[in-house]
Amino acid sequence: MSTIHRYLTREIVAVLVVALLVFIAILLLGNAFKEVLALLVSRQVSIGTVARVLFLQVPWLLSFALPLGFLTSILLVYGRLSADQEVVALRAGGVSLASASWPVVGLAIVCCLISLVINTDLAPSCRIKSKSIAGDLIRSPVDLIVSGRYVRDFPGWTIFIGGKRGETLSDVLLYGYEAETGRLTQRIEAGSGSVAMDQESGALVFNLVDATFFFRGSGTAEGEGEYGVGEWETLKIGRTTQRVPLAKMGERSVVPDLSEMTRSQLRDEWTRVEREGLPVGPVRFHLHRQLASSFACFAFVLVGIPLGIRAHRRETSVGLALALLVAVAYYAFVTLAQSLEVKEAAMPHLLVWAPNFVFAGIGGWLMWRANRGLA
């Protein structure tokens, strides 16, 4: 490795470490700390417990902070090189931008591998453990209805909610089973609705809007399997109410959302969902999301190097602003894909890869122009 390679690598790593500390601190204060602040104020937990919860939140936050910190370090270092005319000096010495930057690209690949381990195993495991330590346990049956995972806490029913705000729900999917055989007999799909607890009857009441009811036809094909779907008849019912009886509320552990499952847990969930005749779209999406988000650093290095050179600025504020703009654009794609996770026809599991290809393509083109001295 030449002097310029060691110099660039040392500068990137130094800025990356500082950027990671800053972004993790910001994310802790803005997101993770609010989950335990109320408990701390009410003296329900000790300072030591809060420290453990926050420490276990770090891997989860690192899955976002690592790509953002790496992008920031690229923009700051290459922006300073450009402002100090060091890029011009490299070209005058016969060193192309591409040949000078290959160790930085290699560092991006290392960051991708680290992100892969964090996203698929470390971050989900630590997040669930932190929620358990914080005492984030179920206190009401309505609290069992959370978005982003299959809820099987009610006898004879499996529930999936695309979104939830208080008692207001969106993208509601209800699946009913025969108590004796566990055979799927009905399903209800609704664009929106609400849920409330009926204390007298001991049931959850779903008030559904824009609902469609699917039920078994009279004929059932042989050999469809215990959880096969068979033939369905459809009834558009618009607004309706569905009551779901409660199981006995005993002591419960924290059940992870699909977004909080490790890769092995998602594979097990896929098998279980297929066996029960449920759509595997949400599980497939989160498997792809874990992989796609792990390659953000590679996309960011391709677009960050030419952007940093074009900025021609030494100021840290400019580099941070550029990093935030690029990150917002990147994660806007991811957010769009996640909003479509229950709509398999939109193929959200493929859409979540789009920002990687878009940014890598744009970055490759900008890198080619910068390498030829056109930027």
C-alpha positions as CSV (number, residue, x, y, z in Angstrom):
1,M,0.0,0.0,0.0
2,S,1.5,3.4,-1.1
3,T,1.7,6.5,1.1
4,I,-1.4,8.0,-0.5
5,H,-3.4,4.8,0.2
6,R,-2.3,4.8,3.9
7,Y,-3.0,8.5,4.2
8,L,-6.6,8.2,2.8
9,T,-7.4,5.1,4.8
10,R,-6.1,6.7,8.0
11,E,-8.1,9.9,7.4
12,I,-11.3,8.0,6.5
13,V,-11.1,5.7,9.6
14,A,-10.4,8.7,12.0
15,V,-13.4,10.7,10.7
16,L,-15.5,7.5,10.7
17,V,-14.9,6.8,14.4
18,V,-15.9,10.4,15.3
19,A,-18.9,10.3,13.1
20,L,-20.1,7.0,14.5
21,L,-19.9,8.4,18.1
22,V,-21.8,11.5,17.1
23,F,-24.6,9.7,15.3
24,I,-25.0,7.0,17.9
25,A,-25.2,9.7,20.6
26,I,-27.8,11.6,18.6
27,L,-29.9,8.4,17.9
28,L,-29.7,7.4,21.5
29,L,-31.0,10.7,22.7
30,G,-33.6,11.1,20.0
31,N,-34.9,7.5,19.9
32,A,-33.7,4.9,22.3
33,F,-33.5,7.0,25.5
34,K,-37.2,8.0,25.3
35,E,-38.2,4.4,25.8
36,V,-36.6,4.3,29.2
37,L,-36.8,7.9,30.3
38,A,-40.4,7.6,31.7
39,L,-39.4,4.6,33.7
40,L,-36.3,6.3,35.0
41,V,-38.2,9.4,36.1
42,S,-40.9,7.3,37.8
43,R,-38.1,5.4,39.5
44,Q,-39.4,2.1,38.2
45,V,-35.9,1.2,37.0
46,S,-32.4,1.9,38.3
47,I,-29.7,3.9,36.4
48,G,-27.8,0.7,36.0
49,T,-30.8,-0.9,34.2
50,V,-31.1,2.2,32.0
51,A,-27.4,1.9,31.1
52,R,-27.8,-1.8,30.1
53,V,-30.8,-1.0,28.0
54,L,-29.0,1.8,26.2
55,F,-25.9,-0.3,25.7
56,L,-28.0,-3.1,24.1
57,Q,-29.6,-0.5,21.8
58,V,-26.2,0.4,20.3
59,P,-26.0,-2.4,17.8
60,W,-29.5,-1.6,16.5
61,L,-28.6,2.1,16.1
62,L,-25.3,1.1,14.6
63,S,-27.1,-0.5,11.7
64,F,-28.1,3.1,10.7
65,A,-25.1,5.0,12.0
66,L,-22.5,2.9,10.2
67,P,-23.6,3.7,6.6
68,L,-24.4,7.3,7.6
69,G,-21.0,7.8,9.4
70,F,-19.1,6.2,6.5
71,L,-20.8,8.5,4.0
72,T,-20.1,11.5,6.1
73,S,-16.4,10.5,6.4
74,I,-16.1,10.1,2.6
75,L,-17.7,13.5,2.0
76,L,-15.6,15.3,4.6
77,V,-12.2,13.8,3.6
78,Y,-12.6,14.1,-0.1
79,G,-14.2,17.6,0.2
80,R,-11.1,18.7,2.1
81,L,-8.8,17.0,-0.4
82,S,-10.5,18.9,-3.2
83,A,-10.5,22.2,-1.4
84,D,-6.8,21.9,-0.7
85,Q,-6.0,21.0,-4.3
86,E,-4.6,17.7,-3.3
87,V,-6.8,15.9,-6.0
88,V,-5.2,18.2,-8.6
89,A,-1.7,17.3,-7.2
90,L,-2.6,13.6,-7.5
91,R,-3.5,14.0,-11.2
92,A,-0.4,16.0,-11.9
93,G,1.6,13.2,-10.4
94,G,0.0,10.7,-12.7
95,V,-2.2,9.1,-10.0
96,S,-5.9,8.6,-11.1
97,L,-8.7,9.1,-8.6
98,A,-9.8,5.5,-9.0
99,S,-6.3,4.0,-8.3
100,A,-5.9,6.3,-5.3
101,S,-9.3,5.3,-3.9
102,W,-9.3,1.5,-4.1
103,P,-8.4,1.1,-0.4
104,V,-11.4,3.2,0.5
105,V,-13.7,1.0,-1.7
106,G,-12.2,-2.0,0.1
107,L,-13.0,-0.4,3.4
108,A,-16.6,0.1,2.2
109,I,-16.7,-3.7,1.5
110,V,-15.5,-4.4,5.1
111,C,-18.2,-2.1,6.4
112,C,-20.8,-4.0,4.3
113,L,-19.7,-7.3,5.9
114,I,-19.9,-5.7,9.4
115,S,-23.3,-4.3,8.6
116,L,-24.4,-7.8,7.4
117,V,-23.6,-9.3,10.8
118,I,-25.2,-6.5,12.6
119,N,-28.4,-6.4,10.6
120,T,-29.0,-10.2,10.4
121,D,-28.2,-11.2,14.0
122,L,-26.6,-8.8,16.5
123,A,-28.9,-5.9,16.2
124,P,-32.2,-7.8,16.4
125,S,-31.0,-10.0,19.3
126,C,-29.8,-7.0,21.3
127,R,-32.9,-5.0,20.7
128,I,-35.3,-7.7,21.9
129,K,-33.1,-8.2,25.0
130,S,-33.1,-4.5,25.7
131,K,-36.9,-4.4,25.5
132,S,-37.2,-7.3,27.9
133,I,-34.8,-5.7,30.4
134,A,-36.7,-2.4,30.2
135,G,-39.8,-4.2,31.2
136,D,-41.6,-3.5,27.9
137,L,-44.1,-6.2,28.6
138,I,-47.7,-6.5,27.5
139,R,-50.1,-4.8,29.9
140,S,-53.3,-4.8,27.8
141,P,-54.7,-7.2,25.2
142,V,-54.9,-4.3,22.7
143,D,-51.1,-3.9,23.2
144,L,-50.7,-7.4,21.7
145,I,-51.8,-6.0,18.3
146,V,-48.6,-4.6,17.0
147,S,-47.7,-3.8,13.4
148,G,-45.2,-5.7,11.4
149,R,-45.6,-9.3,12.7
150,Y,-48.1,-12.1,12.8
151,V,-49.9,-12.1,16.1
152,R,-51.0,-15.6,17.3
153,D,-52.0,-14.8,20.9
154,F,-55.7,-15.2,20.3
155,P,-57.3,-18.7,20.0
156,G,-58.4,-19.5,16.5
157,W,-57.0,-16.3,14.9
158,T,-53.8,-15.0,13.4
159,I,-53.6,-11.2,12.9
160,F,-51.3,-9.1,10.8
161,I,-51.4,-5.3,10.9
162,G,-49.5,-3.1,8.4
163,G,-49.6,0.0,10.7
164,K,-50.9,1.1,14.1
165,R,-51.3,4.4,15.8
166,G,-53.0,4.1,19.1
167,E,-56.2,2.1,18.4
168,T,-56.3,3.1,14.7
169,L,-55.1,0.4,12.3
170,S,-54.2,0.2,8.6
171,D,-53.8,-2.8,6.3
172,V,-55.6,-5.2,8.5
173,L,-55.5,-9.0,7.8
174,L,-57.5,-11.4,10.0
175,Y,-57.2,-15.2,9.6
176,G,-59.7,-17.6,11.3
177,Y,-59.1,-21.3,11.9
178,E,-61.1,-24.3,13.0
179,A,-60.5,-24.9,16.7
180,E,-60.3,-28.7,16.3
181,T,-58.2,-29.1,13.1
182,G,-56.4,-25.7,12.8
183,R,-57.6,-25.5,9.3
184,L,-57.8,-22.0,7.7
185,T,-61.5,-21.3,7.1
186,Q,-61.8,-17.6,6.6
187,R,-59.9,-14.4,6.2
188,I,-60.8,-10.7,6.3
189,E,-58.8,-8.0,4.6
190,A,-59.5,-4.3,5.4
191,G,-57.8,-1.1,4.3
192,S,-58.2,0.5,7.7
193,G,-60.0,0.2,11.0
194,S,-59.7,0.4,14.8
195,V,-59.5,-2.0,17.7
196,A,-61.0,-1.8,21.2
197,M,-61.3,-4.0,24.3
198,D,-64.7,-5.3,25.3
199,Q,-64.3,-6.1,29.0
200,E,-67.7,-7.7,29.5
201,S,-67.4,-10.4,26.8
202,G,-63.6,-10.7,27.0
203,A,-62.9,-10.0,23.4
204,L,-61.2,-7.6,21.1
205,V,-63.6,-5.7,18.8
206,F,-62.2,-4.8,15.3
207,N,-64.2,-2.1,13.5
208,L,-63.1,-2.5,9.9
209,V,-63.4,-0.2,6.9
210,D,-63.2,-1.2,3.2
211,A,-63.3,-4.8,4.2
212,T,-63.4,-7.9,2.0
213,F,-64.5,-11.3,3.5
214,F,-63.0,-14.5,2.1
215,F,-64.6,-17.9,3.2
216,R,-64.4,-21.5,2.2
217,G,-66.4,-22.7,-0.7
218,S,-68.5,-25.8,-0.4
219,G,-66.0,-28.0,-2.3
220,T,-62.5,-28.6,-0.9
221,A,-59.8,-30.1,-3.1
222,E,-58.2,-33.3,-1.7
223,G,-54.6,-33.3,-0.8
224,E,-54.4,-29.6,0.0
225,G,-52.7,-30.2,3.4
226,E,-53.7,-29.4,6.9
227,Y,-53.3,-25.6,6.3
228,G,-54.0,-25.5,2.6
229,V,-56.1,-22.6,1.3
230,G,-58.3,-24.6,-1.2
231,E,-61.1,-22.7,-3.0
232,W,-62.4,-19.4,-1.6
233,E,-65.5,-17.3,-2.1
234,T,-65.3,-13.6,-1.8
235,L,-67.8,-11.1,-0.3
236,K,-67.2,-7.3,-0.4
237,I,-68.7,-6.0,2.9
238,G,-67.3,-2.5,3.3
239,R,-67.7,-1.7,7.0
240,T,-68.0,-4.6,9.5
241,T,-67.2,-5.6,13.0
242,Q,-65.2,-8.7,14.0
243,R,-64.9,-10.0,17.5
244,V,-61.8,-11.9,18.5
245,P,-61.9,-13.8,21.8
246,L,-59.1,-13.5,24.2
247,A,-56.8,-16.1,25.6
248,K,-56.0,-16.1,29.3
249,M,-53.6,-13.3,30.0
250,G,-50.6,-14.9,31.8
251,E,-47.1,-13.8,32.0
252,R,-45.7,-13.1,28.5
253,S,-42.3,-12.5,27.0
254,V,-41.5,-9.9,24.4
255,V,-42.3,-11.2,20.9
256,P,-40.2,-9.6,18.2
257,D,-41.7,-7.9,15.2
258,L,-40.6,-9.1,11.8
259,S,-38.3,-6.1,11.6
260,E,-36.7,-7.2,14.9
261,M,-36.1,-10.9,14.0
262,T,-32.8,-12.4,13.2
263,R,-32.3,-14.0,9.9
264,S,-32.7,-17.5,11.3
265,Q,-35.9,-16.4,13.0
266,L,-37.2,-15.0,9.8
267,R,-36.5,-18.3,8.0
268,D,-38.4,-20.2,10.7
269,E,-41.2,-17.7,10.4
270,W,-41.3,-18.2,6.7
271,T,-41.7,-22.0,7.2
272,R,-44.4,-21.5,9.7
273,V,-46.3,-19.0,7.6
274,E,-46.3,-21.2,4.6
275,R,-47.5,-24.2,6.7
276,E,-50.4,-22.1,7.9
277,G,-51.4,-20.9,4.5
278,L,-50.6,-17.2,5.1
279,P,-48.9,-14.8,2.7
280,V,-45.1,-14.8,3.1
281,G,-44.7,-11.4,1.6
282,P,-43.9,-9.5,4.8
283,V,-41.4,-12.2,5.8
284,R,-39.7,-12.1,2.4
285,F,-39.5,-8.3,2.5
286,H,-37.6,-8.3,5.8
287,L,-35.2,-11.0,4.7
288,H,-34.4,-8.9,1.6
289,R,-34.3,-5.6,3.7
290,Q,-31.6,-7.0,6.0
291,L,-29.4,-7.9,3.0
292,A,-30.1,-4.8,0.9
293,S,-29.4,-2.4,3.8
294,S,-26.1,-4.1,4.5
295,F,-24.7,-2.9,1.1
296,A,-25.5,0.7,1.7
297,C,-21.9,1.5,2.5
298,F,-20.8,0.3,-1.0
299,A,-23.4,2.4,-2.7
300,F,-22.4,5.4,-0.5
301,V,-18.7,5.2,-1.3
302,L,-19.4,5.3,-5.0
303,V,-21.6,8.3,-4.8
304,G,-19.7,10.0,-1.9
305,I,-16.2,10.3,-3.5
306,P,-17.3,12.3,-6.5
307,L,-19.8,14.3,-4.5
308,G,-17.1,15.2,-2.0
309,I,-14.8,16.3,-4.8
310,R,-17.5,18.4,-6.5
311,A,-18.3,20.1,-3.2
312,H,-14.8,21.8,-3.0
313,R,-15.4,22.7,0.7
314,R,-13.6,22.1,3.9
315,E,-16.5,23.0,6.2
316,T,-17.8,20.1,8.3
317,S,-21.4,21.5,8.1
318,V,-21.4,21.2,4.3
319,G,-20.3,17.6,4.5
320,L,-22.9,16.8,7.1
321,A,-25.6,18.5,5.1
322,L,-24.7,16.5,1.9
323,A,-24.6,13.3,3.9
324,L,-28.0,13.9,5.4
325,L,-29.5,14.7,2.0
326,V,-28.1,11.5,0.4
327,A,-29.2,9.4,3.4
328,V,-32.7,10.8,3.3
329,A,-33.0,10.1,-0.4
330,Y,-31.6,6.5,0.1
331,Y,-33.9,5.7,3.1
332,A,-36.9,7.2,1.3
333,F,-36.7,4.3,-1.1
334,V,-36.6,1.8,1.9
335,T,-39.5,3.5,3.6
336,L,-41.5,3.3,0.4
337,A,-40.8,-0.4,0.0
338,Q,-41.7,-1.0,3.6
339,S,-45.0,0.7,3.2
340,L,-45.8,-1.8,0.5
341,E,-44.7,-4.9,2.5
342,V,-48.2,-6.4,2.6
343,K,-48.8,-5.8,-1.1
344,E,-47.0,-8.6,-2.8
345,A,-48.0,-7.5,-6.3
346,A,-45.8,-4.4,-5.8
347,M,-42.8,-6.7,-5.1
348,P,-41.5,-4.6,-2.2
349,H,-38.7,-7.2,-1.6
350,L,-37.2,-6.2,-4.9
351,L,-38.0,-2.5,-4.5
352,V,-35.9,-2.4,-1.3
353,W,-32.8,-3.1,-3.5
354,A,-33.5,-0.2,-5.7
355,P,-31.6,2.5,-3.8
356,N,-28.4,0.4,-3.9
357,F,-28.6,0.0,-7.7
358,V,-29.7,3.7,-8.2
359,F,-26.9,5.1,-6.0
360,A,-24.3,2.7,-7.3
361,G,-25.2,3.6,-10.9
362,I,-25.2,7.4,-10.3
363,G,-22.0,7.1,-8.2
364,G,-20.3,5.0,-10.9
365,W,-21.1,7.6,-13.6
366,L,-19.9,10.5,-11.4
367,M,-16.8,8.5,-10.4
368,W,-16.0,8.0,-14.1
369,R,-16.4,11.7,-14.8
370,A,-14.3,12.6,-11.8
371,N,-11.6,10.1,-12.7
372,R,-11.3,11.7,-16.2
373,G,-11.1,15.2,-14.7
374,L,-14.6,16.2,-15.9
375,A,-15.9,17.1,-12.5
